[in-house]
């Protein structure tokens, strides 16, 4: 992960790139503007702009958001809907579900741990909720493989 800043390479860890992706997904949840506009609007937040990983992951998630939300819905308690989940938590869950389901290069345990860390940092006490939903998703995924 590297960004170009006046010819200088900025190296990002996967965690930092994932945090950028989360921030873009969260920002996107407030408007219906095209993804490119969201990326452009937010690129100044990040030293060196938005990294390629964040752009590609957020773009992919936006393309299949309904499918991801339907998958998340399967693991909610009875009576709960996607609309009841806070915006930051939903952005975290979308990112983690996408990584777990579609990115073989990211171990499931890493996606879960990173999602829980993002929840600890950006939500008010929703890390256990995130961990529980993702744990149930992984257990059901392992049961079907």
N, C-alpha and C positions, 0 to 999 in steps of 0.2 A: 504494500500500500504506500504509494508515494504521491505527493502533490507537488506541483511546480510553483515555486514562489520566486519570481524574478530570476529564473534559471537555477534556483536552489531547490534541491529535492527535500521535501518534508516527508519523513518516514512516519507512518502511523501503525500502531499495533492493531491487530484485529479487533481488540476491545474498543479502541478509539474509533475505528471505522464503523463498528456496530453502533456505538453511541451516536455517531453522525446519522446513521440510518434511522435510529430511533427518533432523533430530533426532527428529521425531515418528515417521518411518518406522523409524528405528533403535530407538527406545524400544518401538514396537509389535512389533518382532521378538522381544521377550522374553516376550510374554504374549498371551493370547487374549481379553483384555477388549475390550469394544466400543470403537470408535474414539473416541467421545465421551468415554469415561472416560480414554483415553490423552491426549486433548487437554486435558481438565480437569486431569489429574495433572501435565502438563508446562507448563501455561499460566503458572505462577509463575516458570518459568525465563526467560521473555521479558518484558522491559519492555513493559507494555501488553497482555500476553497474546499469544495465537496470532493471527497475521494471517489475513485471508480467503484470500489466495493459498495459504498453507500448508495451511489447512483443506480447501479445495476440491481441491487437487492430491492430498493424502494420502487423502482420501475416495475420489476417483476411482481412485487406484492400488489401494487396498484392494479396491474393487469388481471390478477386473480383474487382480488380482495373479497368478493362475495363467496368464493369457494373457501378461502381461509376462514372467513367469519362463520360459515356454516360448520366447518370443522371445529372451531372454538366452541360454538354453541352446543355441540354434542357433550361437552364436558362441564357445562354449567349446571348448577343445582336447579331442580325443578322450580319453575316460576321465574327464573332469571333469563334475561335476553341480552344480546350484545349491547343494546342501547343503555343498559344499566351499568355497564363497566365504565370506569373513568377513562377519559381520553388517553392519559399517559399509560395506564395499564393495558388498554386495548392496543396501543402502538407497540408496546413491549411484547404482548402475546402474538400479535401478527408477525412480528419479526422472528420470534422464536419458533412459532409454528412453521413459518416458511423455511427457516434454516433446517429444522428437524425433518421436515417432509421432503425438501427439494435439494438440499446441499449436502451431498455425501462427504464433502471435504471438511465439514464441521461435525465433530462428535456430538451426539445428543446431549451428553453430560455437560459439555462446554456451553451449548446453547442454553440449557437450563440454568447453569451457574451464572452465566452472563446476564440472563433475563432477571434472575433474582437480584443480582447486584444493581442492575438498572432500576428495578422496582424499589430497592432500598434507598437509592439516590434520588429518584424522581417521583415517588408516590408517598402517600401518607399511610404507612403500615399495610401495604398490599403485597409485600413480598411472599408471605405465606400463601395467599390466594394464587399468585402467579406460579409458585412452586407446585401447589396442589393440582392446578389445571394441567400444567406441563407434565407432571408425574403421571397423571391419569392418561394423558395422550400417549406418552412413551410406553406405558404398560400395555395399552390396547394395541399399539403399533407392533410391539414385540410379540404379542399374542397372534398376530395375523401373518407374521413372517415365517 
